Amino acid sequence: MTSLHGADTEAELLERVAAGDTAAFAEIYDRHSPTLYRLLLSHGSDGNDAERILQKTFLGLWFLAPRLRSSIPAREHLEHLLEQHHAGA
């Protein structure tokens, strides 16, 4: 899948998110939110908790993106953030 800007790698998307690109953020969300949501449900979260944790996770990605290494896939950053928010739920 290619985005509007032609960047389809995780590294390019993270770099664009770090620069404030909301379309790149939306693309990362679309790619990863369904899997992360299912992961939360499989670990015992109910639908409302899963949605709340998912929101916090992606909000964390948005604010931390300028400090994240784009050489690490977005999924790994998201899973780390997800674990932090799930543990604090």
Buried (B, 14 or more C-beta within 10 A) or exposed (E): EEBEEEBEEBBBBBBBBBEEBEEBBBBBBEBBBEEBBEBBEEEEBEEEBBBBBBEBBBEBBBEBBEEBEBEEBBBEBBBBBBEEBBEEE
